[in-house]
Amino acid sequence: DLRLAQLLNQLFQERNTARLAITHQKLAQELGTSREVASRLLKELEKLGHIRLHRGVIELLSSLDLARIASGDAG
């Protein structure tokens, strides 16, 4: 989902880190969606190799790919 990629990209840049201490619930609240939807979308980004999910932490693996998705250039 474009909005999730944009939010993650923004948070990683603002905090200048490759590890965000944030829950799926907090991301869902920021996006105005359910935790289940946010979790499903995060799992998809993880499957693509852009992030790695840990309990309460999201680790950035590919900042270039995430920025590309966030800009709407998924291809």
All heavy atoms as a GROMACS GRO file, in nm:
protein
  588
    1ASP      N    1   0.084  -0.119   0.000
    1ASP     CA    2   0.000   0.000   0.000
    1ASP      C    3   0.087   0.124   0.000
    1ASP      O    4   0.181   0.136   0.078
    1ASP     CB    5  -0.094  -0.001   0.120
    1ASP     CG    6  -0.187   0.117   0.124
    1ASP    OD1    7  -0.272   0.126   0.034
    1ASP    OD2    8  -0.175   0.198   0.216
    2LEU      N    9   0.056   0.215  -0.088
    2LEU     CA   10   0.134   0.337  -0.104
    2LEU      C   11   0.140   0.419   0.024
    2LEU      O   12   0.247   0.467   0.062
    2LEU     CB   13   0.073   0.419  -0.218
    2LEU     CG   14   0.141   0.550  -0.252
    2LEU    CD1   15   0.283   0.524  -0.303
    2LEU    CD2   16   0.061   0.626  -0.355
    3ARG      N   17   0.029   0.434   0.092
    3ARG     CA   18   0.028   0.517   0.214
    3ARG      C   19   0.117   0.459   0.323
    3ARG      O   20   0.186   0.533   0.393
    3ARG     CB   21  -0.114   0.536   0.266
    3ARG     CG   22  -0.201   0.621   0.174
    3ARG     CD   23  -0.340   0.648   0.229
    3ARG     NE   24  -0.404   0.530   0.282
    3ARG     CZ   25  -0.462   0.524   0.402
    3ARG    NH1   26  -0.462   0.627   0.482
    3ARG    NH2   27  -0.519   0.412   0.442
    4LEU      N   28   0.118   0.328   0.337
    4LEU     CA   29   0.204   0.266   0.437
    4LEU      C   30   0.351   0.287   0.401
    4LEU      O   31   0.432   0.324   0.487
    4LEU     CB   32   0.175   0.116   0.450
    4LEU     CG   33   0.267   0.040   0.544
    4LEU    CD1   34   0.258   0.094   0.687
    4LEU    CD2   35   0.236  -0.108   0.540
    5ALA      N   36   0.386   0.266   0.276
    5ALA     CA   37   0.525   0.288   0.232
    5ALA      C   38   0.566   0.433   0.254
    5ALA      O   39   0.677   0.460   0.298
    5ALA     CB   40   0.541   0.249   0.085
    6GLN      N   41   0.477   0.526   0.225
    6GLN     CA   42   0.507   0.668   0.246
    6GLN      C   43   0.529   0.698   0.393
    6GLN      O   44   0.624   0.769   0.429
    6GLN     CB   45   0.395   0.756   0.190
    6GLN     CG   46   0.390   0.755   0.040
    6GLN     CD   47   0.266   0.825  -0.016
    6GLN    OE1   48   0.163   0.836   0.051
    6GLN    NE2   49   0.275   0.868  -0.140
    7LEU      N   50   0.442   0.645   0.480
    7LEU     CA   51   0.456   0.668   0.623
    7LEU      C   52   0.586   0.609   0.676
    7LEU      O   53   0.660   0.675   0.748
    7LEU     CB   54   0.336   0.611   0.698
    7LEU     CG   55   0.342   0.621   0.851
    7LEU    CD1   56   0.352   0.768   0.896
    7LEU    CD2   57   0.219   0.556   0.913
    8LEU      N   58   0.615   0.485   0.640
    8LEU     CA   59   0.739   0.422   0.685
    8LEU      C   60   0.861   0.500   0.635
    8LEU      O   61   0.954   0.526   0.711
    8LEU     CB   62   0.747   0.277   0.637
    8LEU     CG   63   0.656   0.178   0.706
    8LEU    CD1   64   0.665   0.041   0.638
    8LEU    CD2   65   0.690   0.166   0.853
    9ASN      N   66   0.860   0.535   0.508
    9ASN     CA   67   0.971   0.610   0.451
    9ASN      C   68   0.991   0.741   0.528
    9ASN      O   69   1.104   0.777   0.564
    9ASN     CB   70   0.945   0.638   0.303
    9ASN     CG   71   1.067   0.686   0.230
    9ASN    OD1   72   1.174   0.628   0.241
    9ASN    ND2   73   1.051   0.794   0.155
   10GLN      N   74   0.883   0.810   0.556
   10GLN     CA   75   0.889   0.936   0.631
   10GLN      C   76   0.946   0.914   0.771
   10GLN      O   77   1.034   0.988   0.815
   10GLN     CB   78   0.749   0.998   0.640
   10GLN     CG   79   0.742   1.122   0.725
   10GLN     CD   80   0.599   1.169   0.744
   10GLN    OE1   81   0.508   1.128   0.673
   10GLN    NE2   82   0.579   1.254   0.842
   11LEU      N   83   0.897   0.812   0.841
   11LEU     CA   84   0.943   0.786   0.977
   11LEU      C   85   1.091   0.747   0.981
   11LEU      O   86   1.165   0.794   1.067
   11LEU     CB   87   0.857   0.677   1.042
   11LEU     CG   88   0.713   0.715   1.072
   11LEU    CD1   89   0.634   0.593   1.118
   11LEU    CD2   90   0.705   0.826   1.176
   12PHE      N   91   1.133   0.662   0.888
   12PHE     CA   92   1.274   0.624   0.883
   12PHE      C   93   1.362   0.746   0.857
   12PHE      O   94   1.468   0.762   0.919
   12PHE     CB   95   1.299   0.517   0.776
   12PHE     CG   96   1.263   0.377   0.817
   12PHE    CD1   97   1.166   0.307   0.748
   12PHE    CD2   98   1.325   0.315   0.924
   12PHE    CE1   99   1.132   0.177   0.784
   12PHE    CE2  100   1.291   0.185   0.962
   12PHE     CZ  101   1.195   0.116   0.891
   13GLN      N  102   1.320   0.834   0.767
   13GLN     CA  103   1.398   0.953   0.736
   13GLN      C  104   1.399   1.053   0.851
   13GLN      O  105   1.505   1.105   0.887
   13GLN     CB  106   1.345   1.020   0.609
   13GLN     CG  107   1.380   0.942   0.484
   13GLN     CD  108   1.333   1.013   0.358
   13GLN    OE1  109   1.274   1.120   0.362
   13GLN    NE2  110   1.358   0.951   0.244
   14GLU      N  111   1.282   1.080   0.909
   14GLU     CA  112   1.274   1.177   1.018
   14GLU      C  113   1.359   1.134   1.138
   14GLU      O  114   1.422   1.217   1.202
   14GLU     CB  115   1.129   1.193   1.065
   14GLU     CG  116   1.042   1.274   0.973
   14GLU     CD  117   0.897   1.278   1.019
   14GLU    OE1  118   0.862   1.212   1.118
   14GLU    OE2  119   0.818   1.348   0.953
   15ARG      N  120   1.358   1.007   1.166
   15ARG     CA  121   1.430   0.956   1.284
   15ARG      C  122   1.572   0.915   1.252
   15ARG      O  123   1.649   0.879   1.341
   15ARG     CB  124   1.352   0.839   1.346
   15ARG     CG  125   1.214   0.886   1.393
   15ARG     CD  126   1.133   0.774   1.446
   15ARG     NE  127   0.996   0.820   1.473
   15ARG     CZ  128   0.902   0.744   1.525
   15ARG    NH1  129   0.927   0.620   1.558
   15ARG    NH2  130   0.782   0.793   1.545
   16ASN      N  131   1.607   0.921   1.122
   16ASN     CA  132   1.742   0.890   1.076
   16ASN      C  133   1.794   0.758   1.137
   16ASN      O  134   1.899   0.754   1.199
   16ASN     CB  135   1.838   1.006   1.109
   16ASN     CG  136   1.968   0.994   1.032
   16ASN    OD1  137   1.971   0.938   0.923
   16ASN    ND2  138   2.075   1.043   1.091
   17THR      N  139   1.714   0.656   1.117
   17THR     CA  140   1.746   0.525   1.174
   17THR      C  141   1.701   0.416   1.079
   17THR      O  142   1.618   0.440   0.991
   17THR     CB  143   1.677   0.506   1.312
   17THR    OG1  144   1.720   0.383   1.368
   17THR    CG2  145   1.526   0.508   1.301
   18ALA      N  146   1.756   0.297   1.099
   18ALA     CA  147   1.712   0.181   1.020
   18ALA      C  148   1.626   0.088   1.105
   18ALA      O  149   1.588  -0.019   1.060
   18ALA     CB  150   1.833   0.106   0.967
   19ARG      N  151   1.596   0.130   1.229
   19ARG     CA  152   1.511   0.049   1.318
   19ARG      C  153   1.408   0.139   1.386
   19ARG      O  154   1.446   0.228   1.462
   19ARG     CB  155   1.595  -0.023   1.424
   19ARG     CG  156   1.683  -0.132   1.364
   19ARG     CD  157   1.771  -0.198   1.469
   19ARG     NE  158   1.697  -0.269   1.570
   19ARG     CZ  159   1.656  -0.396   1.562
   19ARG    NH1  160   1.683  -0.466   1.453
   19ARG    NH2  161   1.591  -0.454   1.660
   20LEU      N  162   1.282   0.114   1.356
   20LEU     CA  163   1.174   0.191   1.417
   20LEU      C  164   1.109   0.110   1.528
   20LEU      O  165   1.067  -0.004   1.505
   20LEU     CB  166   1.065   0.221   1.313
   20LEU     CG  167   1.091   0.323   1.206
   20LEU    CD1  168   0.972   0.328   1.111
   20LEU    CD2  169   1.118   0.458   1.266
   21ALA      N  170   1.100   0.170   1.645
   21ALA     CA  171   1.027   0.107   1.755
   21ALA      C  172   0.883   0.154   1.744
   21ALA      O  173   0.846   0.262   1.791
   21ALA     CB  174   1.088   0.145   1.889
   22ILE      N  175   0.801   0.074   1.676
   22ILE     CA  176   0.661   0.110   1.653
   22ILE      C  177   0.580  -0.018   1.634
   22ILE      O  178   0.630  -0.116   1.579
   22ILE     CB  179   0.646   0.204   1.531
   22ILE    CG1  180   0.507   0.266   1.526
   22ILE    CG2  181   0.683   0.134   1.402
   22ILE    CD1  182   0.496   0.385   1.432
   23THR      N  183   0.459  -0.016   1.682
   23THR     CA  184   0.373  -0.134   1.671
   23THR      C  185   0.287  -0.127   1.545
   23THR      O  186   0.265  -0.019   1.488
   23THR     CB  187   0.280  -0.146   1.793
   23THR    OG1  188   0.192  -0.033   1.794
   23THR    CG2  189   0.360  -0.153   1.922
   24HIS      N  190   0.237  -0.242   1.505
   24HIS     CA  191   0.145  -0.248   1.392
   24HIS      C  192   0.020  -0.166   1.425
   24HIS      O  193  -0.035  -0.098   1.337
   24HIS     CB  194   0.106  -0.392   1.362
   24HIS     CG  195   0.219  -0.477   1.316
   24HIS    ND1  196   0.199  -0.595   1.251
   24HIS    CD2  197   0.353  -0.462   1.325
   24HIS    CE1  198   0.315  -0.650   1.222
   24HIS    NE2  199   0.411  -0.572   1.267
   25GLN      N  200  -0.022  -0.170   1.550
   25GLN     CA  201  -0.141  -0.095   1.593
   25GLN      C  202  -0.120   0.055   1.576
   25GLN      O  203  -0.208   0.126   1.527
   25GLN     CB  204  -0.174  -0.127   1.740
   25GLN     CG  205  -0.297  -0.055   1.791
   25GLN     CD  206  -0.425  -0.096   1.721
   25GLN    OE1  207  -0.446  -0.213   1.695
   25GLN    NE2  208  -0.512  -0.001   1.693
   26LYS      N  209  -0.004   0.105   1.614
   26LYS     CA  210   0.025   0.249   1.602
   26LYS      C  211   0.028   0.291   1.454
   26LYS      O  212  -0.026   0.395   1.418
   26LYS     CB  213   0.158   0.281   1.671
   26LYS     CG  214   0.199   0.426   1.660
   26LYS     CD  215   0.104   0.518   1.733
   26LYS     CE  216   0.155   0.661   1.728
   26LYS     NZ  217   0.053   0.758   1.762
   27LEU      N  218   0.089   0.209   1.370
   27LEU     CA  219   0.090   0.239   1.226
   27LEU      C  220  -0.052   0.240   1.172
   27LEU      O  221  -0.088   0.328   1.093
   27LEU     CB  222   0.174   0.136   1.150
   27LEU     CG  223   0.324   0.149   1.164
   27LEU    CD1  224   0.393   0.030   1.099
   27LEU    CD2  225   0.374   0.279   1.105
   28ALA      N  226  -0.133   0.143   1.213
   28ALA     CA  227  -0.271   0.136   1.168
   28ALA      C  228  -0.347   0.262   1.208
   28ALA      O  229  -0.423   0.318   1.128
   28ALA     CB  230  -0.339   0.012   1.224
   29GLN      N  231  -0.326   0.307   1.332
   29GLN     CA  232  -0.393   0.429   1.378
   29GLN      C  233  -0.350   0.549   1.295
   29GLN      O  234  -0.433   0.633   1.258
   29GLN     CB  235  -0.362   0.454   1.526
   29GLN     CG  236  -0.429   0.357   1.618
   29GLN     CD  237  -0.381   0.368   1.762
   29GLN    OE1  238  -0.278   0.430   1.791
   29GLN    NE2  239  -0.455   0.308   1.853
   30GLU      N  240  -0.222   0.558   1.265
   30GLU     CA  241  -0.170   0.668   1.182
   30GLU      C  242  -0.234   0.668   1.043
   30GLU      O  243  -0.257   0.774   0.985
   30GLU     CB  244  -0.018   0.659   1.168
   30GLU     CG  245   0.057   0.684   1.296
   30GLU     CD  246   0.066   0.831   1.333
   30GLU    OE1  247   0.065   0.916   1.243
   30GLU    OE2  248   0.073   0.859   1.454
   31LEU      N  249  -0.261   0.549   0.991
   31LEU     CA  250  -0.316   0.535   0.857
   31LEU      C  251  -0.469   0.533   0.854
   31LEU      O  252  -0.529   0.538   0.747
   31LEU     CB  253  -0.264   0.407   0.791
   31LEU     CG  254  -0.115   0.403   0.763
   31LEU    CD1  255  -0.073   0.264   0.719
   31LEU    CD2  256  -0.077   0.507   0.659
   32GLY      N  257  -0.530   0.522   0.973
   32GLY     CA  258  -0.675   0.515   0.978
   32GLY      C  259  -0.730   0.383   0.926
   32GLY      O  260  -0.832   0.380   0.857
   33THR      N  261  -0.661   0.275   0.959
   33THR     CA  262  -0.704   0.143   0.915
   33THR      C  263  -0.695   0.047   1.033
   33THR      O  264  -0.662   0.087   1.143
   33THR     CB  265  -0.617   0.094   0.795
   33THR    OG1  266  -0.676  -0.022   0.739
   33THR    CG2  267  -0.474   0.069   0.834
   34SER      N  268  -0.724  -0.079   1.008
   34SER     CA  269  -0.718  -0.178   1.116
   34SER      C  270  -0.576  -0.233   1.130
   34SER      O  271  -0.497  -0.230   1.036
   34SER     CB  272  -0.815  -0.293   1.089
   34SER     OG  273  -0.768  -0.371   0.981
   35ARG      N  274  -0.548  -0.288   1.248
   35ARG     CA  275  -0.418  -0.349   1.272
   35ARG      C  276  -0.396  -0.466   1.178
   35ARG      O  277  -0.287  -0.488   1.127
   35ARG     CB  278  -0.406  -0.395   1.418
   35ARG     CG  279  -0.268  -0.454   1.450
   35ARG     CD  280  -0.266  -0.538   1.574
   35ARG     NE  281  -0.369  -0.640   1.580
   35ARG     CZ  282  -0.365  -0.757   1.515
   35ARG    NH1  283  -0.263  -0.786   1.437
   35ARG    NH2  284  -0.463  -0.844   1.527
   36GLU      N  285  -0.502  -0.541   1.151
   36GLU     CA  286  -0.491  -0.657   1.062
   36GLU      C  287  -0.448  -0.617   0.922
   36GLU      O  288  -0.364  -0.684   0.861
   36GLU     CB  289  -0.625  -0.734   1.058
   36GLU     CG  290  -0.663  -0.800   1.188
   36GLU     CD  291  -0.730  -0.706   1.290
   36GLU    OE1  292  -0.756  -0.588   1.258
   36GLU    OE2  293  -0.755  -0.752   1.402
   37VAL      N  294  -0.506  -0.509   0.871
   37VAL     CA  295  -0.469  -0.461   0.738
   37VAL      C  296  -0.324  -0.414   0.738
   37VAL      O  297  -0.246  -0.447   0.649
   37VAL     CB  298  -0.564  -0.348   0.691
   37VAL    CG1  299  -0.511  -0.280   0.566
   37VAL    CG2  300  -0.703  -0.404   0.666
   38ALA      N  301  -0.286  -0.336   0.840
   38ALA     CA  302  -0.148  -0.288   0.849
   38ALA      C  303  -0.051  -0.405   0.858
   38ALA      O  304   0.053  -0.406   0.790
   38ALA     CB  305  -0.132  -0.196   0.970
   39SER      N  306  -0.084  -0.506   0.936
   39SER     CA  307   0.003  -0.623   0.951
   39SER      C  308   0.018  -0.697   0.819
   39SER      O  309   0.128  -0.741   0.783
   39SER     CB  310  -0.053  -0.718   1.057
   39SER     OG  311  -0.046  -0.658   1.184
   40ARG      N  312  -0.091  -0.712   0.747
   40ARG     CA  313  -0.086  -0.781   0.617
   40ARG      C  314   0.004  -0.705   0.520
   40ARG      O  315   0.087  -0.765   0.449
   40ARG     CB  316  -0.227  -0.795   0.559
   40ARG     CG  317  -0.230  -0.867   0.425
   40ARG     CD  318  -0.372  -0.890   0.374
   40ARG     NE  319  -0.459  -0.774   0.382
   40ARG     CZ  320  -0.462  -0.674   0.293
   40ARG    NH1  321  -0.380  -0.675   0.190
   40ARG    NH2  322  -0.548  -0.575   0.308
   41LEU      N  323  -0.010  -0.574   0.516
   41LEU     CA  324   0.072  -0.492   0.426
   41LEU      C  325   0.220  -0.494   0.467
   41LEU      O  326   0.309  -0.499   0.382
   41LEU     CB  327   0.019  -0.349   0.422
   41LEU     CG  328  -0.121  -0.334   0.363
   41LEU    CD1  329  -0.173  -0.192   0.384
   41LEU    CD2  330  -0.122  -0.370   0.216
   42LEU      N  331   0.245  -0.491   0.597
   42LEU     CA  332   0.383  -0.499   0.646
   42LEU      C  333   0.445  -0.633   0.608
   42LEU      O  334   0.562  -0.639   0.566
   42LEU     CB  335   0.388  -0.479   0.798
   42LEU     CG  336   0.365  -0.335   0.845
   42LEU    CD1  337   0.334  -0.334   0.994
   42LEU    CD2  338   0.485  -0.248   0.813
   43LYS      N  339   0.370  -0.740   0.622
   43LYS     CA  340   0.418  -0.873   0.584
   43LYS      C  341   0.454  -0.878   0.436
   43LYS      O  342   0.551  -0.943   0.396
   43LYS     CB  343   0.314  -0.981   0.616
   43LYS     CG  344   0.311  -1.021   0.760
   43LYS     CD  345   0.434  -1.103   0.791
   43LYS     CE  346   0.422  -1.165   0.928
   43LYS     NZ  347   0.549  -1.221   0.973
   44GLU      N  348   0.376  -0.811   0.354
   44GLU     CA  349   0.404  -0.807   0.210
   44GLU      C  350   0.535  -0.733   0.183
   44GLU      O  351   0.616  -0.777   0.102
   44GLU     CB  352   0.287  -0.741   0.135
   44GLU     CG  353   0.297  -0.754  -0.015
   44GLU     CD  354   0.295  -0.897  -0.065
   44GLU    OE1  355   0.231  -0.984  -0.004
   44GLU    OE2  356   0.360  -0.923  -0.169
   45LEU      N  357   0.556  -0.621   0.252
   45LEU     CA  358   0.683  -0.547   0.236
   45LEU      C  359   0.800  -0.632   0.285
   45LEU      O  360   0.909  -0.628   0.228
   45LEU     CB  361   0.678  -0.414   0.311
   45LEU     CG  362   0.589  -0.305   0.251
   45LEU    CD1  363   0.581  -0.186   0.344
   45LEU    CD2  364   0.640  -0.264   0.113
   46GLU      N  365   0.777  -0.710   0.390
   46GLU     CA  366   0.882  -0.798   0.441
   46GLU      C  367   0.912  -0.908   0.338
   46GLU      O  368   1.028  -0.939   0.310
   46GLU     CB  369   0.840  -0.859   0.574
   46GLU     CG  370   0.948  -0.947   0.635
   46GLU     CD  371   0.909  -1.003   0.770
   46GLU    OE1  372   0.794  -1.051   0.785
   46GLU    OE2  373   0.994  -0.999   0.860
   47LYS      N  374   0.808  -0.965   0.281
   47LYS     CA  375   0.822  -1.072   0.182
   47LYS      C  376   0.902  -1.022   0.060
   47LYS      O  377   0.980  -1.097   0.001
   47LYS     CB  378   0.683  -1.119   0.139
   47LYS     CG  379   0.681  -1.234   0.042
   47LYS     CD  380   0.537  -1.275   0.016
   47LYS     CE  381   0.525  -1.361  -0.106
   47LYS     NZ  382   0.384  -1.389  -0.138
   48LEU      N  383   0.884  -0.895   0.025
   48LEU     CA  384   0.956  -0.836  -0.087
   48LEU      C  385   1.100  -0.800  -0.052
   48LEU      O  386   1.178  -0.762  -0.139
   48LEU     CB  387   0.882  -0.710  -0.136
   48LEU     CG  388   0.745  -0.735  -0.199
   48LEU    CD1  389   0.672  -0.604  -0.222
   48LEU    CD2  390   0.760  -0.814  -0.330
   49GLY      N  391   1.135  -0.809   0.076
   49GLY     CA  392   1.272  -0.784   0.118
   49GLY      C  393   1.305  -0.640   0.151
   49GLY      O  394   1.422  -0.604   0.161
   50HIS      N  395   1.203  -0.557   0.170
   50HIS     CA  396   1.227  -0.415   0.198
   50HIS      C  397   1.244  -0.387   0.347
   50HIS      O  398   1.315  -0.294   0.385
   50HIS     CB  399   1.113  -0.330   0.144
   50HIS     CG  400   1.086  -0.353  -0.001
   50HIS    ND1  401   1.185  -0.366  -0.096
   50HIS    CD2  402   0.970  -0.368  -0.068
   50HIS    CE1  403   1.131  -0.386  -0.214
   50HIS    NE2  404   1.000  -0.389  -0.200
   51ILE      N  405   1.175  -0.466   0.430
   51ILE     CA  406   1.181  -0.449   0.575
   51ILE      C  407   1.191  -0.586   0.640
   51ILE      O  408   1.167  -0.688   0.575
   51ILE     CB  409   1.058  -0.374   0.631
   51ILE    CG1  410   0.929  -0.453   0.603
   51ILE    CG2  411   1.051  -0.232   0.579
   51ILE    CD1  412   0.805  -0.397   0.671
   52ARG      N  413   1.225  -0.586   0.769
   52ARG     CA  414   1.217  -0.709   0.850
   52ARG      C  415   1.138  -0.674   0.975
   52ARG      O  416   1.163  -0.570   1.037
   52ARG     CB  417   1.357  -0.757   0.888
   52ARG     CG  418   1.350  -0.886   0.972
   52ARG     CD  419   1.486  -0.948   0.994
   52ARG     NE  420   1.539  -0.995   0.865
   52ARG     CZ  421   1.665  -0.972   0.824
   52ARG    NH1  422   1.749  -0.908   0.900
   52ARG    NH2  423   1.706  -1.017   0.708
   53LEU      N  424   1.044  -0.759   1.009
   53LEU     CA  425   0.958  -0.734   1.123
   53LEU      C  426   1.009  -0.808   1.246
   53LEU      O  427   1.045  -0.925   1.237
   53LEU     CB  428   0.815  -0.778   1.092
   53LEU     CG  429   0.749  -0.709   0.972
   53LEU    CD1  430   0.616  -0.773   0.941
   53LEU    CD2  431   0.733  -0.560   0.999
   54HIS      N  432   1.012  -0.737   1.356
   54HIS     CA  433   1.044  -0.793   1.487
   54HIS      C  434   0.932  -0.749   1.580
   54HIS      O  435   0.854  -0.661   1.547
   54HIS     CB  436   1.178  -0.739   1.539
   54HIS     CG  437   1.292  -0.757   1.444
   54HIS    ND1  438   1.360  -0.874   1.429
   54HIS    CD2  439   1.350  -0.669   1.357
   54HIS    CE1  440   1.456  -0.860   1.339
   54HIS    NE2  441   1.450  -0.736   1.294
   55ARG      N  442   0.927  -0.802   1.698
   55ARG     CA  443   0.822  -0.763   1.792
   55ARG      C  444   0.843  -0.618   1.835
   55ARG      O  445   0.939  -0.586   1.902
   55ARG     CB  446   0.823  -0.855   1.913
   55ARG     CG  447   0.708  -0.829   2.007
   55ARG     CD  448   0.697  -0.942   2.109
   55ARG     NE  449   0.578  -0.928   2.189
   55ARG     CZ  450   0.459  -0.973   2.154
   55ARG    NH1  451   0.443  -1.034   2.040
   55ARG    NH2  452   0.355  -0.956   2.233
   56GLY      N  453   0.752  -0.529   1.792
   56GLY     CA  454   0.758  -0.388   1.829
   56GLY      C  455   0.863  -0.308   1.755
   56GLY      O  456   0.885  -0.191   1.785
   57VAL      N  457   0.930  -0.369   1.656
   57VAL     CA  458   1.036  -0.301   1.581
   57VAL      C  459   1.024  -0.336   1.433
   57VAL      O  460   0.998  -0.451   1.397
   57VAL     CB  461   1.177  -0.340   1.631
   57VAL    CG1  462   1.286  -0.281   1.545
   57VAL    CG2  463   1.196  -0.299   1.776
   58ILE      N  464   1.045  -0.237   1.349
   58ILE     CA  465   1.051  -0.259   1.204
   58ILE      C  466   1.190  -0.217   1.160
   58ILE      O  467   1.234  -0.104   1.186
   58ILE     CB  468   0.944  -0.177   1.130
   58ILE    CG1  469   0.805  -0.219   1.178
   58ILE    CG2  470   0.958  -0.197   0.978
   58ILE    CD1  471   0.693  -0.132   1.125
   59GLU      N  472   1.260  -0.309   1.095
   59GLU     CA  473   1.397  -0.286   1.050
   59GLU      C  474   1.397  -0.258   0.900
   59GLU      O  475   1.339  -0.335   0.823
   59GLU     CB  476   1.482  -0.408   1.082
   59GLU     CG  477   1.625  -0.397   1.041
   59GLU     CD  478   1.704  -0.523   1.071
   59GLU    OE1  479   1.647  -0.621   1.123
   59GLU    OE2  480   1.824  -0.523   1.042
   60LEU      N  481   1.460  -0.152   0.860
   60LEU     CA  482   1.470  -0.115   0.719
   60LEU      C  483   1.583  -0.193   0.654
   60LEU      O  484   1.696  -0.188   0.699
   60LEU     CB  485   1.495   0.035   0.706
   60LEU     CG  486   1.508   0.091   0.564
   60LEU    CD1  487   1.379   0.070   0.486
   60LEU    CD2  488   1.544   0.239   0.569
   61LEU      N  489   1.553  -0.265   0.548
   61LEU     CA  490   1.654  -0.342   0.476
   61LEU      C  491   1.692  -0.275   0.345
   61LEU      O  492   1.806  -0.286   0.301
   61LEU     CB  493   1.604  -0.484   0.447
   61LEU     CG  494   1.570  -0.570   0.568
   61LEU    CD1  495   1.519  -0.707   0.523
   61LEU    CD2  496   1.691  -0.585   0.660
   62SER      N  497   1.599  -0.207   0.281
   62SER     CA  498   1.625  -0.146   0.151
   62SER      C  499   1.559  -0.008   0.144
   62SER      O  500   1.443   0.004   0.105
   62SER     CB  501   1.572  -0.235   0.038
   62SER     OG  502   1.591  -0.171  -0.086
   63SER      N  503   1.634   0.094   0.180
   63SER     CA  504   1.579   0.230   0.179
   63SER      C  505   1.545   0.276   0.037
   63SER      O  506   1.446   0.345   0.016
   63SER     CB  507   1.675   0.329   0.246
   63SER     OG  508   1.799   0.330   0.179
   64LEU      N  509   1.626   0.235  -0.061
   64LEU     CA  510   1.598   0.275  -0.200
   64LEU      C  511   1.468   0.216  -0.250
   64LEU      O  512   1.388   0.284  -0.313
   64LEU     CB  513   1.714   0.235  -0.291
   64LEU     CG  514   1.844   0.310  -0.269
   64LEU    CD1  515   1.954   0.254  -0.360
   64LEU    CD2  516   1.825   0.459  -0.294
   65ASP      N  517   1.446   0.088  -0.222
   65ASP     CA  518   1.322   0.023  -0.266
   65ASP      C  519   1.201   0.081  -0.197
   65ASP      O  520   1.098   0.104  -0.260
   65ASP     CB  521   1.328  -0.128  -0.243
   65ASP     CG  522   1.420  -0.200  -0.341
   65ASP    OD1  523   1.445  -0.144  -0.450
   65ASP    OD2  524   1.466  -0.309  -0.308
   66LEU      N  525   1.213   0.107  -0.067
   66LEU     CA  526   1.100   0.165   0.007
   66LEU      C  527   1.069   0.305  -0.045
   66LEU      O  528   0.954   0.340  -0.066
   66LEU     CB  529   1.128   0.168   0.158
   66LEU     CG  530   1.010   0.211   0.244
   66LEU    CD1  531   0.892   0.115   0.230
   66LEU    CD2  532   1.053   0.223   0.389
   67ALA      N  533   1.172   0.384  -0.070
   67ALA     CA  534   1.151   0.519  -0.124
   67ALA      C  535   1.086   0.513  -0.263
   67ALA      O  536   1.001   0.594  -0.296
   67ALA     CB  537   1.283   0.594  -0.130
   68ARG      N  538   1.126   0.414  -0.343
   68ARG     CA  539   1.069   0.398  -0.477
   68ARG      C  540   0.920   0.365  -0.467
   68ARG      O  541   0.837   0.424  -0.537
   68ARG     CB  542   1.142   0.288  -0.553
   68ARG     CG  543   1.105   0.282  -0.700
   68ARG     CD  544   1.172   0.166  -0.772
   68ARG     NE  545   1.089   0.048  -0.750
   68ARG     CZ  546   1.124  -0.060  -0.683
   68ARG    NH1  547   1.240  -0.069  -0.628
   68ARG    NH2  548   1.040  -0.161  -0.670
   69ILE      N  549   0.884   0.275  -0.377
   69ILE     CA  550   0.744   0.240  -0.358
   69ILE      C  551   0.666   0.360  -0.305
   69ILE      O  552   0.556   0.391  -0.351
   69ILE     CB  553   0.730   0.122  -0.260
   69ILE    CG1  554   0.787  -0.005  -0.324
   69ILE    CG2  555   0.584   0.100  -0.221
   69ILE    CD1  556   0.801  -0.120  -0.228
   70ALA      N  557   0.725   0.433  -0.210
   70ALA     CA  558   0.660   0.549  -0.150
   70ALA      C  559   0.634   0.659  -0.254
   70ALA      O  560   0.538   0.734  -0.242
   70ALA     CB  561   0.743   0.604  -0.035
   71SER      N  562   0.719   0.666  -0.355
   71SER     CA  563   0.701   0.768  -0.458
   71SER      C  564   0.598   0.726  -0.563
   71SER      O  565   0.565   0.803  -0.653
   71SER     CB  566   0.835   0.798  -0.527
   71SER     OG  567   0.872   0.692  -0.612
   72GLY      N  568   0.549   0.601  -0.551
   72GLY     CA  569   0.448   0.554  -0.646
   72GLY      C  570   0.508   0.480  -0.764
   72GLY      O  571   0.439   0.439  -0.854
   73ASP      N  572   0.641   0.459  -0.762
   73ASP     CA  573   0.709   0.390  -0.870
   73ASP      C  574   0.737   0.245  -0.829
   73ASP      O  575   0.847   0.209  -0.791
   73ASP     CB  576   0.841   0.461  -0.903
   73ASP     CG  577   0.916   0.395  -1.018
   73ASP    OD1  578   0.855   0.315  -1.090
   73ASP    OD2  579   1.036   0.424  -1.033
   74ALA      N  580   0.634   0.162  -0.833
   74ALA     CA  581   0.648   0.024  -0.790
   74ALA      C  582   0.706  -0.065  -0.899
   74ALA      O  583   0.737  -0.180  -0.876
   74ALA     CB  584   0.512  -0.032  -0.745
   75GLY      N  585   0.720  -0.016  -1.018
   75GLY     CA  586   0.771  -0.099  -1.128
   75GLY      C  587   0.907  -0.058  -1.164
   75GLY      O  588   0.996  -0.119  -1.200
   0.00000   0.00000   0.00000
